[in-house]
């Protein structure tokens, strides 16, 4: 909405609420990440991208779609937090499936965290980086999915070079000497080879 004589009004956002909303989305995404990783026994890159996209989108919208580098960095950090928490949730679910009580797991959480980096693996850390990049880019207003390049327009007559758009065997106006004569017909009398008759002047008899 614009006022008379004024530019577009800037939407008022709340950076604090944007960060809190990002935390909520990161925690919810971590639960989904952990459950899917536990069921499939794999860490999926699409889940990292989804967490980054969700966090970045929520932070941007709650802040009134105002781009702010600080909030973009916060979105990247929260995206990594969501992925890391999701990997931890998956590891805890694996321990629970082996009959280890939750109280024992929480009491020995330091042992769980000790083997945590090995459980994540190098590929898992790469997924975290992707989530951070997505969270940052989207919080800065970049589209979620980049669209492909459009098709080139079809060639039209009157293009960038002489004779463009003419049919084979046809020449454009004024491009070749003797224009206006039918194929195989000699040029008008009194003209040199390669010279056309002057417009408006009949050829000499």
N, C-alpha and C positions, 0 to 999 in steps of 0.2 A: 504494500500500500504506500502511495506517495502523496505528499501534501503539495499544494500549489506553490511552485517556485522552489521546491526542496527536492532533494534526492530521495532514494529509497530509505525507509527507516530501518535501522539496525535492530534485530531482535535481541532482547535482553535475555541472557542466559545466566546460569548459575554454575560456576566451575566446581564448587563443592558438591552440589547435587550430581553433577556430571561424573565426578570421580566415584561417588557412592553408587551410582547406577552402574558404572563400569565394574566395580567390585562385585555387585550382585550378579551381573551377567557372567563374570569370570568364574565365580563359584558355581553357578548353575551349569556353565559349560564344562567345568571340571568333573562334575558328577556324571554328565553324559559321556565325556571322554573316558572316565574310569570304567563305566559300565560297558561301553562298546569295546574298549581294550581288553577287558576281562572276558567278554563273551567270544570275541574273535581271536584272541591271543595275539593281536597285532596292534601296533600304533599306526594310525592312519593319518597321512598328511592332510587329508581333507578336513579332519577334525581340528587340526591346528589352524588351518585357514578359516574355518567357520568360527572358532573362538575369537581370532583376531578381527574378523569382519564384524562379528556381533558386538564386541567391546567398542571398537572404533565407531560403529554406527550409533550406538546408544550414547556414547560420550559426546559425539557431534550434535545429536538431536537435542539432548537435554541442555546443552550449552547454547541453544538457540541457533544452531548451525554456524556459529562463529568459530572460525579457525584460529587455533591458538597453539603455538609450538609446545608450550608446557603441557597442555592437555594431551597433545599428540604423543609426547614422551610418556606421559602417565598411561595412555592407552596401550603403548607398546609394553610397558612394564606389567600392566594388569593382564595382558594377553599371555605373556610368559608365565605369570603367576597361575593363571587358569590351566595352562598346559602342565605345569609342574605339579600342581595339586591333583590334576587328573591322573597323572602317572602314579602318584602316591596312593590315590584311591584304588586304582587297579591293583597295585601291589598288596594293599590291605585286603581286598576282596579275594586275592589268591590265597593269602594266609588263612582267611576265614574258611575258604573252601577245603582246606586241609585239616579242619577241625580245631584250629587254634582259637581260643576264646578272645573276644575283643579286649577284655581287661588285661590279658597277658600281652597282647600286641601293644596297647597303649603304655603299659608299664615298661616295655622294652622297645620303645619307639626309637631310642638311640641306635639300637642294633638294626632296626629296619632302615633308618636313614644312612647307616654305614654302607649297606649294599645297594642303596637307592641309585647312585650314579651308574653302577654296572647294569642294573635292571633297565634304566632308561636307554643307555647305549648312545653311540655317536649319531645314529639316524634320528633318535628322539630329540637330541639337542638341536639338530638341524631343523626339525619341525618347529621347535620353539622360536628359532630365528625367523622362520617364515611367518609365524603368528605375530611376532613383534613388528615385522615390516608391514604386514597387512593392517594391524591395529594403528600404526603410525600414519600410514598413507590415507586410510579412510577417515581418521579423525581430522586430517588436513583437507578433507573434501574430495579426495580422489574417488572415482567410481569403484564399486565393489568388483565388478567384472569388466575388464577392458574390452570394448567392442572392436571387432575386426575392421580392417580397412574396407571402405565402400568400393563398389565397382566403378571402373572408369566410365565416363560418359561415351556414348557411341559417337564415332566421327560424323561431323556435319559438314555440309558444303560450305565453302568460303572459309576454309581453315587457315592454318598459319603459313602455308606456302602456296605459290602460284599453281593453279590447276588442281588444287585439292578438292576432292569430291566429284571430279568429272569421271565419266565412264571411259573405259578403255577405247583408244582411238579418237577421243574427243579432246579438244584443247580449250583452254579458257580464253576469254576475250582479250585480244591484244597481246597474247603471249608468243605467238609464232608468226613469222612473215607469211603473207598470202592468206591470212585468215579470211574466211568468207568464201573460199573456193572449195568446190567439192573435191574429194580425193581423186587424184589422177588428172585434175584440170590444171593447165599451166597458169602462171600468174598473169595479170593483165598486161597488155602490150605497153611498151615504153617504160617498164619497171625493170630494174636490175634484179638478177637472181638474189633471193633473200631479202628483197625490198617490197613493201606493200604499197599500194596506191594511196596517195594522200586523201584523207576523208573529204568529200565534197567536190573533188576535182575528178572529172571523168578521164579515163585513160585516153591518150592521144590516138587518133585513127590512123 
